[in-house]
């Protein structure tokens, strides 16, 4: 099931619940990087990236990586996270 927030301010409000590191991970997922590549980019272990992904999913009410990717695509999260991470 796909979770879509049609109101951009609702999406922004949900992203505000994320830590800066979680926002970075979300942005890198949106760019198409896998856990290993994200870990290298952020200088953390891949297991840490998996933990960030799990926390992001919980905060956004998503179950599983597929739901997270669907959420990113449906809500144009790449553009939203660019604004919040300053990248």
PDB file of N, CA, C and O in Angstrom:
ATOM      1  N   UNK A   1       0.837  -1.181   0.000  1.00  0.00           N
ATOM      2  CA  UNK A   1       0.000   0.000   0.000  1.00  0.00           C
ATOM      3  C   UNK A   1       0.881   1.243   0.000  1.00  0.00           C
ATOM      4  O   UNK A   1       1.844   1.331   0.762  1.00  0.00           O
ATOM      5  N   UNK A   2       0.553   2.184  -0.843  1.00  0.00           N
ATOM      6  CA  UNK A   2       1.353   3.379  -1.011  1.00  0.00           C
ATOM      7  C   UNK A   2       0.823   4.497  -0.128  1.00  0.00           C
ATOM      8  O   UNK A   2      -0.381   4.749  -0.082  1.00  0.00           O
ATOM      9  N   UNK A   3       1.723   5.158   0.565  1.00  0.00           N
ATOM     10  CA  UNK A   3       1.340   6.287   1.404  1.00  0.00           C
ATOM     11  C   UNK A   3       1.707   7.559   0.674  1.00  0.00           C
ATOM     12  O   UNK A   3       2.879   7.788   0.373  1.00  0.00           O
ATOM     13  N   UNK A   4       0.721   8.387   0.386  1.00  0.00           N
ATOM     14  CA  UNK A   4       0.947   9.641  -0.304  1.00  0.00           C
ATOM     15  C   UNK A   4       0.384  10.770   0.529  1.00  0.00           C
ATOM     16  O   UNK A   4      -0.752  10.711   0.999  1.00  0.00           O
ATOM     17  N   UNK A   5       1.182  11.785   0.703  1.00  0.00           N
ATOM     18  CA  UNK A   5       0.709  12.992   1.371  1.00  0.00           C
ATOM     19  C   UNK A   5       0.517  14.041   0.291  1.00  0.00           C
ATOM     20  O   UNK A   5       1.487  14.543  -0.276  1.00  0.00           O
ATOM     21  N   UNK A   6      -0.730  14.369   0.007  1.00  0.00           N
ATOM     22  CA  UNK A   6      -1.007  15.290  -1.094  1.00  0.00           C
ATOM     23  C   UNK A   6      -0.740  16.734  -0.713  1.00  0.00           C
ATOM     24  O   UNK A   6      -0.588  17.584  -1.591  1.00  0.00           O
ATOM     25  N   UNK A   7      -0.683  17.023   0.551  1.00  0.00           N
ATOM     26  CA  UNK A   7      -0.429  18.375   1.009  1.00  0.00           C
ATOM     27  C   UNK A   7       1.056  18.508   1.309  1.00  0.00           C
ATOM     28  O   UNK A   7       1.548  17.880   2.247  1.00  0.00           O
ATOM     29  N   UNK A   8       1.794  19.323   0.522  1.00  0.00           N
ATOM     30  CA  UNK A   8       3.233  19.451   0.751  1.00  0.00           C
ATOM     31  C   UNK A   8       3.579  19.899   2.164  1.00  0.00           C
ATOM     32  O   UNK A   8       4.627  19.520   2.688  1.00  0.00           O
ATOM     33  N   UNK A   9       2.725  20.692   2.788  1.00  0.00           N
ATOM     34  CA  UNK A   9       3.031  21.122   4.153  1.00  0.00           C
ATOM     35  C   UNK A   9       2.950  19.950   5.117  1.00  0.00           C
ATOM     36  O   UNK A   9       3.675  19.921   6.111  1.00  0.00           O
ATOM     37  N   UNK A  10       2.065  18.963   4.839  1.00  0.00           N
ATOM     38  CA  UNK A  10       2.000  17.758   5.663  1.00  0.00           C
ATOM     39  C   UNK A  10       3.277  16.949   5.520  1.00  0.00           C
ATOM     40  O   UNK A  10       3.806  16.431   6.503  1.00  0.00           O
ATOM     41  N   UNK A  11       3.772  16.840   4.288  1.00  0.00           N
ATOM     42  CA  UNK A  11       5.022  16.138   4.061  1.00  0.00           C
ATOM     43  C   UNK A  11       6.149  16.846   4.808  1.00  0.00           C
ATOM     44  O   UNK A  11       6.958  16.200   5.474  1.00  0.00           O
ATOM     45  N   UNK A  12       6.200  18.154   4.700  1.00  0.00           N
ATOM     46  CA  UNK A  12       7.239  18.918   5.383  1.00  0.00           C
ATOM     47  C   UNK A  12       7.148  18.730   6.892  1.00  0.00           C
ATOM     48  O   UNK A  12       8.169  18.612   7.569  1.00  0.00           O
ATOM     49  N   UNK A  13       5.933  18.703   7.415  1.00  0.00           N
ATOM     50  CA  UNK A  13       5.746  18.493   8.850  1.00  0.00           C
ATOM     51  C   UNK A  13       6.266  17.119   9.255  1.00  0.00           C
ATOM     52  O   UNK A  13       6.912  16.988  10.295  1.00  0.00           O
ATOM     53  N   UNK A  14       5.994  16.093   8.451  1.00  0.00           N
ATOM     54  CA  UNK A  14       6.503  14.757   8.742  1.00  0.00           C
ATOM     55  C   UNK A  14       8.023  14.723   8.671  1.00  0.00           C
ATOM     56  O   UNK A  14       8.665  14.074   9.497  1.00  0.00           O
ATOM     57  N   UNK A  15       8.604  15.409   7.701  1.00  0.00           N
ATOM     58  CA  UNK A  15      10.057  15.427   7.582  1.00  0.00           C
ATOM     59  C   UNK A  15      10.698  16.152   8.754  1.00  0.00           C
ATOM     60  O   UNK A  15      11.843  15.870   9.106  1.00  0.00           O
ATOM     61  N   UNK A  16       9.972  17.082   9.360  1.00  0.00           N
ATOM     62  CA  UNK A  16      10.509  17.799  10.516  1.00  0.00           C
ATOM     63  C   UNK A  16      10.715  16.878  11.708  1.00  0.00           C
ATOM     64  O   UNK A  16      11.494  17.203  12.604  1.00  0.00           O
ATOM     65  N   UNK A  17      10.034  15.735  11.741  1.00  0.00           N
ATOM     66  CA  UNK A  17      10.211  14.761  12.821  1.00  0.00           C
ATOM     67  C   UNK A  17      11.507  13.980  12.669  1.00  0.00           C
ATOM     68  O   UNK A  17      11.947  13.315  13.605  1.00  0.00           O
ATOM     69  N   UNK A  18      12.122  14.060  11.484  1.00  0.00           N
ATOM     70  CA  UNK A  18      13.344  13.310  11.226  1.00  0.00           C
ATOM     71  C   UNK A  18      14.569  14.089  11.694  1.00  0.00           C
ATOM     72  O   UNK A  18      14.603  15.318  11.628  1.00  0.00           O
ATOM     73  N   UNK A  19      15.577  13.352  12.169  1.00  0.00           N
ATOM     74  CA  UNK A  19      16.846  13.983  12.510  1.00  0.00           C
ATOM     75  C   UNK A  19      17.556  14.386  11.223  1.00  0.00           C
ATOM     76  O   UNK A  19      17.162  13.958  10.138  1.00  0.00           O
ATOM     77  N   UNK A  20      18.581  15.194  11.333  1.00  0.00           N
ATOM     78  CA  UNK A  20      19.341  15.600  10.144  1.00  0.00           C
ATOM     79  C   UNK A  20      19.942  14.376   9.448  1.00  0.00           C
ATOM     80  O   UNK A  20      19.928  14.294   8.220  1.00  0.00           O
ATOM     81  N   UNK A  21      20.464  13.432  10.222  1.00  0.00           N
ATOM     82  CA  UNK A  21      21.063  12.225   9.633  1.00  0.00           C
ATOM     83  C   UNK A  21      20.000  11.406   8.908  1.00  0.00           C
ATOM     84  O   UNK A  21      20.259  10.867   7.832  1.00  0.00           O
ATOM     85  N   UNK A  22      18.796  11.307   9.495  1.00  0.00           N
ATOM     86  CA  UNK A  22      17.706  10.579   8.839  1.00  0.00           C
ATOM     87  C   UNK A  22      17.299  11.268   7.545  1.00  0.00           C
ATOM     88  O   UNK A  22      16.998  10.602   6.554  1.00  0.00           O
ATOM     89  N   UNK A  23      17.287  12.592   7.547  1.00  0.00           N
ATOM     90  CA  UNK A  23      16.976  13.332   6.320  1.00  0.00           C
ATOM     91  C   UNK A  23      18.034  13.086   5.250  1.00  0.00           C
ATOM     92  O   UNK A  23      17.711  12.955   4.070  1.00  0.00           O
ATOM     93  N   UNK A  24      19.302  13.022   5.669  1.00  0.00           N
ATOM     94  CA  UNK A  24      20.372  12.740   4.714  1.00  0.00           C
ATOM     95  C   UNK A  24      20.193  11.347   4.116  1.00  0.00           C
ATOM     96  O   UNK A  24      20.339  11.160   2.908  1.00  0.00           O
ATOM     97  N   UNK A  25      19.876  10.377   4.962  1.00  0.00           N
ATOM     98  CA  UNK A  25      19.664   9.012   4.480  1.00  0.00           C
ATOM     99  C   UNK A  25      18.479   8.974   3.519  1.00  0.00           C
ATOM    100  O   UNK A  25      18.554   8.336   2.469  1.00  0.00           O
ATOM    101  N   UNK A  26      17.402   9.642   3.865  1.00  0.00           N
ATOM    102  CA  UNK A  26      16.221   9.683   3.001  1.00  0.00           C
ATOM    103  C   UNK A  26      16.568  10.288   1.649  1.00  0.00           C
ATOM    104  O   UNK A  26      16.150   9.771   0.613  1.00  0.00           O
ATOM    105  N   UNK A  27      17.323  11.369   1.650  1.00  0.00           N
ATOM    106  CA  UNK A  27      17.731  12.041   0.412  1.00  0.00           C
ATOM    107  C   UNK A  27      18.602  11.115  -0.432  1.00  0.00           C
ATOM    108  O   UNK A  27      18.443  11.049  -1.651  1.00  0.00           O
ATOM    109  N   UNK A  28      19.522  10.400   0.216  1.00  0.00           N
ATOM    110  CA  UNK A  28      20.399   9.499  -0.526  1.00  0.00           C
ATOM    111  C   UNK A  28      19.632   8.299  -1.075  1.00  0.00           C
ATOM    112  O   UNK A  28      19.946   7.804  -2.158  1.00  0.00           O
ATOM    113  N   UNK A  29      18.631   7.831  -0.338  1.00  0.00           N
ATOM    114  CA  UNK A  29      17.755   6.777  -0.874  1.00  0.00           C
ATOM    115  C   UNK A  29      17.031   7.316  -2.102  1.00  0.00           C
ATOM    116  O   UNK A  29      16.925   6.631  -3.119  1.00  0.00           O
ATOM    117  N   UNK A  30      16.535   8.543  -2.005  1.00  0.00           N
ATOM    118  CA  UNK A  30      15.836   9.169  -3.130  1.00  0.00           C
ATOM    119  C   UNK A  30      16.753   9.296  -4.342  1.00  0.00           C
ATOM    120  O   UNK A  30      16.286   9.257  -5.481  1.00  0.00           O
ATOM    121  N   UNK A  31      18.058   9.448  -4.105  1.00  0.00           N
ATOM    122  CA  UNK A  31      19.034   9.527  -5.202  1.00  0.00           C
ATOM    123  C   UNK A  31      19.326   8.152  -5.800  1.00  0.00           C
ATOM    124  O   UNK A  31      19.966   8.048  -6.846  1.00  0.00           O
ATOM    125  N   UNK A  32      18.846   7.080  -5.120  1.00  0.00           N
ATOM    126  CA  UNK A  32      19.016   5.740  -5.649  1.00  0.00           C
ATOM    127  C   UNK A  32      20.180   4.959  -5.050  1.00  0.00           C
ATOM    128  O   UNK A  32      20.525   3.889  -5.551  1.00  0.00           O
ATOM    129  N   UNK A  33      20.789   5.477  -3.987  1.00  0.00           N
ATOM    130  CA  UNK A  33      21.907   4.774  -3.366  1.00  0.00           C
ATOM    131  C   UNK A  33      21.415   3.646  -2.469  1.00  0.00           C
ATOM    132  O   UNK A  33      20.359   3.747  -1.844  1.00  0.00           O
ATOM    133  N   UNK A  34      22.200   2.564  -2.413  1.00  0.00           N
ATOM    134  CA  UNK A  34      21.878   1.461  -1.512  1.00  0.00           C
ATOM    135  C   UNK A  34      22.548   1.699  -0.156  1.00  0.00           C
ATOM    136  O   UNK A  34      23.284   2.670   0.019  1.00  0.00           O
ATOM    137  N   UNK A  35      22.286   0.807   0.795  1.00  0.00           N
ATOM    138  CA  UNK A  35      22.794   0.996   2.159  1.00  0.00           C
ATOM    139  C   UNK A  35      24.310   1.099   2.212  1.00  0.00           C
ATOM    140  O   UNK A  35      24.855   1.927   2.941  1.00  0.00           O
ATOM    141  N   UNK A  36      24.982   0.270   1.448  1.00  0.00           N
ATOM    142  CA  UNK A  36      26.443   0.296   1.462  1.00  0.00           C
ATOM    143  C   UNK A  36      26.983   1.626   0.937  1.00  0.00           C
ATOM    144  O   UNK A  36      27.900   2.204   1.521  1.00  0.00           O
ATOM    145  N   UNK A  37      26.413   2.103  -0.158  1.00  0.00           N
ATOM    146  CA  UNK A  37      26.854   3.377  -0.740  1.00  0.00           C
ATOM    147  C   UNK A  37      26.531   4.543   0.194  1.00  0.00           C
ATOM    148  O   UNK A  37      27.320   5.478   0.327  1.00  0.00           O
ATOM    149  N   UNK A  38      25.371   4.481   0.836  1.00  0.00           N
ATOM    150  CA  UNK A  38      24.994   5.526   1.790  1.00  0.00           C
ATOM    151  C   UNK A  38      25.974   5.511   2.969  1.00  0.00           C
ATOM    152  O   UNK A  38      26.404   6.564   3.440  1.00  0.00           O
ATOM    153  N   UNK A  39      26.319   4.315   3.437  1.00  0.00           N
ATOM    154  CA  UNK A  39      27.257   4.186   4.558  1.00  0.00           C
ATOM    155  C   UNK A  39      28.602   4.815   4.221  1.00  0.00           C
ATOM    156  O   UNK A  39      29.189   5.518   5.043  1.00  0.00           O
ATOM    157  N   UNK A  40      29.086   4.561   3.014  1.00  0.00           N
ATOM    158  CA  UNK A  40      30.357   5.148   2.589  1.00  0.00           C
ATOM    159  C   UNK A  40      30.242   6.667   2.540  1.00  0.00           C
ATOM    160  O   UNK A  40      31.124   7.381   3.017  1.00  0.00           O
ATOM    161  N   UNK A  41      29.159   7.150   1.966  1.00  0.00           N
ATOM    162  CA  UNK A  41      28.955   8.598   1.822  1.00  0.00           C
ATOM    163  C   UNK A  41      28.890   9.293   3.172  1.00  0.00           C
ATOM    164  O   UNK A  41      29.421  10.393   3.331  1.00  0.00           O
ATOM    165  N   UNK A  42      28.234   8.652   4.160  1.00  0.00           N
ATOM    166  CA  UNK A  42      28.043   9.271   5.477  1.00  0.00           C
ATOM    167  C   UNK A  42      29.095   8.839   6.504  1.00  0.00           C
ATOM    168  O   UNK A  42      29.077   9.287   7.650  1.00  0.00           O
ATOM    169  N   UNK A  43      30.007   7.968   6.079  1.00  0.00           N
ATOM    170  CA  UNK A  43      31.062   7.462   6.955  1.00  0.00           C
ATOM    171  C   UNK A  43      30.489   6.779   8.195  1.00  0.00           C
ATOM    172  O   UNK A  43      30.900   7.048   9.324  1.00  0.00           O
ATOM    173  N   UNK A  44      29.528   5.888   7.950  1.00  0.00           N
ATOM    174  CA  UNK A  44      28.933   5.069   9.010  1.00  0.00           C
ATOM    175  C   UNK A  44      28.898   3.627   8.505  1.00  0.00           C
ATOM    176  O   UNK A  44      29.218   3.366   7.345  1.00  0.00           O
ATOM    177  N   UNK A  45      28.514   2.702   9.365  1.00  0.00           N
ATOM    178  CA  UNK A  45      28.407   1.304   8.954  1.00  0.00           C
ATOM    179  C   UNK A  45      27.064   1.066   8.255  1.00  0.00           C
ATOM    180  O   UNK A  45      26.080   1.744   8.553  1.00  0.00           O
ATOM    181  N   UNK A  46      27.024   0.102   7.325  1.00  0.00           N
ATOM    182  CA  UNK A  46      25.763  -0.206   6.650  1.00  0.00           C
ATOM    183  C   UNK A  46      24.637  -0.552   7.628  1.00  0.00           C
ATOM    184  O   UNK A  46      23.477  -0.228   7.374  1.00  0.00           O
ATOM    185  N   UNK A  47      24.968  -1.203   8.735  1.00  0.00           N
ATOM    186  CA  UNK A  47      23.952  -1.526   9.740  1.00  0.00           C
ATOM    187  C   UNK A  47      23.343  -0.244  10.317  1.00  0.00           C
ATOM    188  O   UNK A  47      22.149  -0.202  10.615  1.00  0.00           O
ATOM    189  N   UNK A  48      24.158   0.790  10.471  1.00  0.00           N
ATOM    190  CA  UNK A  48      23.638   2.080  10.950  1.00  0.00           C
ATOM    191  C   UNK A  48      22.647   2.655   9.950  1.00  0.00           C
ATOM    192  O   UNK A  48      21.618   3.211  10.334  1.00  0.00           O
ATOM    193  N   UNK A  49      22.957   2.520   8.677  1.00  0.00           N
ATOM    194  CA  UNK A  49      22.043   3.003   7.636  1.00  0.00           C
ATOM    195  C   UNK A  49      20.723   2.247   7.721  1.00  0.00           C
ATOM    196  O   UNK A  49      19.654   2.847   7.615  1.00  0.00           O
ATOM    197  N   UNK A  50      20.794   0.933   7.912  1.00  0.00           N
ATOM    198  CA  UNK A  50      19.574   0.139   8.047  1.00  0.00           C
ATOM    199  C   UNK A  50      18.758   0.604   9.258  1.00  0.00           C
ATOM    200  O   UNK A  50      17.530   0.666   9.199  1.00  0.00           O
ATOM    201  N   UNK A  51      19.441   0.924  10.340  1.00  0.00           N
ATOM    202  CA  UNK A  51      18.740   1.447  11.524  1.00  0.00           C
ATOM    203  C   UNK A  51      18.078   2.782  11.226  1.00  0.00           C
ATOM    204  O   UNK A  51      16.947   3.020  11.650  1.00  0.00           O
ATOM    205  N   UNK A  52      18.770   3.658  10.501  1.00  0.00           N
ATOM    206  CA  UNK A  52      18.167   4.942  10.114  1.00  0.00           C
ATOM    207  C   UNK A  52      16.926   4.715   9.260  1.00  0.00           C
ATOM    208  O   UNK A  52      15.902   5.370   9.457  1.00  0.00           O
ATOM    209  N   UNK A  53      17.019   3.783   8.307  1.00  0.00           N
ATOM    210  CA  UNK A  53      15.872   3.495   7.438  1.00  0.00           C
ATOM    211  C   UNK A  53      14.692   2.983   8.255  1.00  0.00           C
ATOM    212  O   UNK A  53      13.549   3.369   8.010  1.00  0.00           O
ATOM    213  N   UNK A  54      14.964   2.123   9.219  1.00  0.00           N
ATOM    214  CA  UNK A  54      13.884   1.619  10.070  1.00  0.00           C
ATOM    215  C   UNK A  54      13.239   2.740  10.881  1.00  0.00           C
ATOM    216  O   UNK A  54      12.015   2.793  11.004  1.00  0.00           O
ATOM    217  N   UNK A  55      14.047   3.625  11.429  1.00  0.00           N
ATOM    218  CA  UNK A  55      13.504   4.745  12.213  1.00  0.00           C
ATOM    219  C   UNK A  55      12.700   5.697  11.328  1.00  0.00           C
ATOM    220  O   UNK A  55      11.656   6.205  11.739  1.00  0.00           O
ATOM    221  N   UNK A  56      13.192   5.934  10.116  1.00  0.00           N
ATOM    222  CA  UNK A  56      12.452   6.788   9.173  1.00  0.00           C
ATOM    223  C   UNK A  56      11.085   6.167   8.902  1.00  0.00           C
ATOM    224  O   UNK A  56      10.062   6.851   8.953  1.00  0.00           O
ATOM    225  N   UNK A  57      11.076   4.873   8.616  1.00  0.00           N
ATOM    226  CA  UNK A  57       9.823   4.168   8.341  1.00  0.00           C
ATOM    227  C   UNK A  57       8.852   4.280   9.501  1.00  0.00           C
ATOM    228  O   UNK A  57       7.666   4.539   9.297  1.00  0.00           O
ATOM    229  N   UNK A  58       9.343   4.087  10.714  1.00  0.00           N
ATOM    230  CA  UNK A  58       8.474   4.191  11.890  1.00  0.00           C
ATOM    231  C   UNK A  58       7.921   5.596  12.047  1.00  0.00           C
ATOM    232  O   UNK A  58       6.733   5.770  12.317  1.00  0.00           O
ATOM    233  N   UNK A  59       8.768   6.595  11.882  1.00  0.00           N
ATOM    234  CA  UNK A  59       8.323   7.982  12.048  1.00  0.00           C
ATOM    235  C   UNK A  59       7.310   8.395  10.985  1.00  0.00           C
ATOM    236  O   UNK A  59       6.431   9.218  11.242  1.00  0.00           O
ATOM    237  N   UNK A  60       7.437   7.819   9.794  1.00  0.00           N
ATOM    238  CA  UNK A  60       6.521   8.156   8.697  1.00  0.00           C
ATOM    239  C   UNK A  60       5.357   7.174   8.593  1.00  0.00           C
ATOM    240  O   UNK A  60       4.493   7.327   7.730  1.00  0.00           O
ATOM    241  N   UNK A  61       5.329   6.170   9.464  1.00  0.00           N
ATOM    242  CA  UNK A  61       4.243   5.192   9.457  1.00  0.00           C
ATOM    243  C   UNK A  61       4.304   4.229   8.288  1.00  0.00           C
ATOM    244  O   UNK A  61       3.267   3.812   7.772  1.00  0.00           O
ATOM    245  N   UNK A  62       5.513   3.871   7.863  1.00  0.00           N
ATOM    246  CA  UNK A  62       5.703   2.989   6.717  1.00  0.00           C
ATOM    247  C   UNK A  62       6.276   1.658   7.182  1.00  0.00           C
ATOM    248  O   UNK A  62       7.054   1.606   8.134  1.00  0.00           O
ATOM    249  N   UNK A  63       5.886   0.584   6.504  1.00  0.00           N
ATOM    250  CA  UNK A  63       6.384  -0.746   6.856  1.00  0.00           C
ATOM    251  C   UNK A  63       7.200  -1.293   5.698  1.00  0.00           C
ATOM    252  O   UNK A  63       6.661  -1.595   4.633  1.00  0.00           O
ATOM    253  N   UNK A  64       8.491  -1.415   5.911  1.00  0.00           N
ATOM    254  CA  UNK A  64       9.363  -2.019   4.917  1.00  0.00           C
ATOM    255  C   UNK A  64       9.994  -1.015   3.971  1.00  0.00           C
ATOM    256  O   UNK A  64       9.522   0.108   3.792  1.00  0.00           O
ATOM    257  N   UNK A  65      11.089  -1.477   3.373  1.00  0.00           N
ATOM    258  CA  UNK A  65      11.848  -0.636   2.464  1.00  0.00           C
ATOM    259  C   UNK A  65      11.044  -0.283   1.211  1.00  0.00           C
ATOM    260  O   UNK A  65      11.130   0.839   0.711  1.00  0.00           O
ATOM    261  N   UNK A  66      10.269  -1.236   0.708  1.00  0.00           N
ATOM    262  CA  UNK A  66       9.454  -0.976  -0.482  1.00  0.00           C
ATOM    263  C   UNK A  66       8.465   0.156  -0.255  1.00  0.00           C
ATOM    264  O   UNK A  66       8.258   0.996  -1.130  1.00  0.00           O
ATOM    265  N   UNK A  67       7.853   0.172   0.933  1.00  0.00           N
ATOM    266  CA  UNK A  67       6.914   1.249   1.261  1.00  0.00           C
ATOM    267  C   UNK A  67       7.641   2.583   1.342  1.00  0.00           C
ATOM    268  O   UNK A  67       7.102   3.616   0.945  1.00  0.00           O
ATOM    269  N   UNK A  68       8.867   2.559   1.859  1.00  0.00           N
ATOM    270  CA  UNK A  68       9.655   3.789   1.957  1.00  0.00           C
ATOM    271  C   UNK A  68       9.983   4.330   0.563  1.00  0.00           C
ATOM    272  O   UNK A  68       9.851   5.527   0.308  1.00  0.00           O
ATOM    273  N   UNK A  69      10.409   3.445  -0.330  1.00  0.00           N
ATOM    274  CA  UNK A  69      10.724   3.856  -1.702  1.00  0.00           C
ATOM    275  C   UNK A  69       9.473   4.375  -2.406  1.00  0.00           C
ATOM    276  O   UNK A  69       9.534   5.388  -3.103  1.00  0.00           O
ATOM    277  N   UNK A  70       8.341   3.695  -2.233  1.00  0.00           N
ATOM    278  CA  UNK A  70       7.083   4.159  -2.835  1.00  0.00           C
ATOM    279  C   UNK A  70       6.713   5.543  -2.305  1.00  0.00           C
ATOM    280  O   UNK A  70       6.281   6.410  -3.064  1.00  0.00           O
ATOM    281  N   UNK A  71       6.882   5.740  -1.016  1.00  0.00           N
ATOM    282  CA  UNK A  71       6.600   7.037  -0.389  1.00  0.00           C
ATOM    283  C   UNK A  71       7.484   8.126  -0.993  1.00  0.00           C
ATOM    284  O   UNK A  71       7.012   9.220  -1.301  1.00  0.00           O
ATOM    285  N   UNK A  72       8.770   7.818  -1.158  1.00  0.00           N
ATOM    286  CA  UNK A  72       9.715   8.788  -1.735  1.00  0.00           C
ATOM    287  C   UNK A  72       9.266   9.187  -3.135  1.00  0.00           C
ATOM    288  O   UNK A  72       9.239  10.371  -3.471  1.00  0.00           O
ATOM    289  N   UNK A  73       8.917   8.201  -3.946  1.00  0.00           N
ATOM    290  CA  UNK A  73       8.506   8.481  -5.327  1.00  0.00           C
ATOM    291  C   UNK A  73       7.180   9.233  -5.390  1.00  0.00           C
ATOM    292  O   UNK A  73       7.042  10.191  -6.150  1.00  0.00           O
ATOM    293  N   UNK A  74       6.210   8.802  -4.595  1.00  0.00           N
ATOM    294  CA  UNK A  74       4.872   9.387  -4.646  1.00  0.00           C
ATOM    295  C   UNK A  74       4.845  10.824  -4.146  1.00  0.00           C
ATOM    296  O   UNK A  74       3.998  11.614  -4.563  1.00  0.00           O
ATOM    297  N   UNK A  75       5.768  11.163  -3.255  1.00  0.00           N
ATOM    298  CA  UNK A  75       5.750  12.485  -2.639  1.00  0.00           C
ATOM    299  C   UNK A  75       6.873  13.403  -3.096  1.00  0.00           C
ATOM    300  O   UNK A  75       7.068  14.475  -2.525  1.00  0.00           O
ATOM    301  N   UNK A  76       7.614  12.991  -4.125  1.00  0.00           N
ATOM    302  CA  UNK A  76       8.730  13.788  -4.623  1.00  0.00           C
ATOM    303  C   UNK A  76       9.633  14.217  -3.468  1.00  0.00           C
ATOM    304  O   UNK A  76      10.003  15.385  -3.346  1.00  0.00           O
ATOM    305  N   UNK A  77       9.975  13.250  -2.631  1.00  0.00           N
ATOM    306  CA  UNK A  77      10.769  13.529  -1.437  1.00  0.00           C
ATOM    307  C   UNK A  77      12.138  14.080  -1.795  1.00  0.00           C
ATOM    308  O   UNK A  77      12.713  14.841  -1.016  1.00  0.00           O
ATOM    309  N   UNK A  78      12.669  13.720  -2.945  1.00  0.00           N
ATOM    310  CA  UNK A  78      13.977  14.227  -3.340  1.00  0.00           C
ATOM    311  C   UNK A  78      13.996  15.749  -3.284  1.00  0.00           C
ATOM    312  O   UNK A  78      14.920  16.341  -2.726  1.00  0.00           O
ATOM    313  N   UNK A  79      12.983  16.379  -3.859  1.00  0.00           N
ATOM    314  CA  UNK A  79      12.918  17.842  -3.867  1.00  0.00           C
ATOM    315  C   UNK A  79      12.709  18.389  -2.466  1.00  0.00           C
ATOM    316  O   UNK A  79      13.306  19.399  -2.093  1.00  0.00           O
ATOM    317  N   UNK A  80      11.864  17.727  -1.690  1.00  0.00           N
ATOM    318  CA  UNK A  80      11.581  18.204  -0.328  1.00  0.00           C
ATOM    319  C   UNK A  80      12.810  18.088   0.574  1.00  0.00           C
ATOM    320  O   UNK A  80      13.083  18.992   1.364  1.00  0.00           O
ATOM    321  N   UNK A  81      13.549  16.990   0.464  1.00  0.00           N
ATOM    322  CA  UNK A  81      14.702  16.812   1.322  1.00  0.00           C
ATOM    323  C   UNK A  81      15.850  17.702   0.901  1.00  0.00           C
ATOM    324  O   UNK A  81      16.688  18.052   1.732  1.00  0.00           O
ATOM    325  N   UNK A  82      15.914  18.080  -0.370  1.00  0.00           N
ATOM    326  CA  UNK A  82      16.929  19.044  -0.792  1.00  0.00           C
ATOM    327  C   UNK A  82      16.743  20.345  -0.018  1.00  0.00           C
ATOM    328  O   UNK A  82      17.722  20.971   0.387  1.00  0.00           O
ATOM    329  N   UNK A  83      15.509  20.749   0.185  1.00  0.00           N
ATOM    330  CA  UNK A  83      15.215  21.985   0.904  1.00  0.00           C
ATOM    331  C   UNK A  83      15.565  21.864   2.380  1.00  0.00           C
ATOM    332  O   UNK A  83      16.060  22.819   2.979  1.00  0.00           O
ATOM    333  N   UNK A  84      15.310  20.691   2.976  1.00  0.00           N
ATOM    334  CA  UNK A  84      15.514  20.553   4.412  1.00  0.00           C
ATOM    335  C   UNK A  84      16.942  20.197   4.790  1.00  0.00           C
ATOM    336  O   UNK A  84      17.363  20.467   5.914  1.00  0.00           O
ATOM    337  N   UNK A  85      17.711  19.585   3.857  1.00  0.00           N
ATOM    338  CA  UNK A  85      19.076  19.219   4.178  1.00  0.00           C
ATOM    339  C   UNK A  85      20.081  20.241   3.666  1.00  0.00           C
ATOM    340  O   UNK A  85      21.251  20.217   4.049  1.00  0.00           O
ATOM    341  N   UNK A  86      19.622  21.136   2.800  1.00  0.00           N
ATOM    342  CA  UNK A  86      20.503  22.147   2.267  1.00  0.00           C
ATOM    343  C   UNK A  86      21.496  21.608   1.256  1.00  0.00           C
ATOM    344  O   UNK A  86      22.537  22.222   1.021  1.00  0.00           O
ATOM    345  N   UNK A  87      21.185  20.454   0.650  1.00  0.00           N
ATOM    346  CA  UNK A  87      22.080  19.877  -0.349  1.00  0.00           C
ATOM    347  C   UNK A  87      21.583  20.159  -1.738  1.00  0.00           C
ATOM    348  O   UNK A  87      22.211  19.749  -2.714  1.00  0.00           O
TER     349      UNK A  87
END
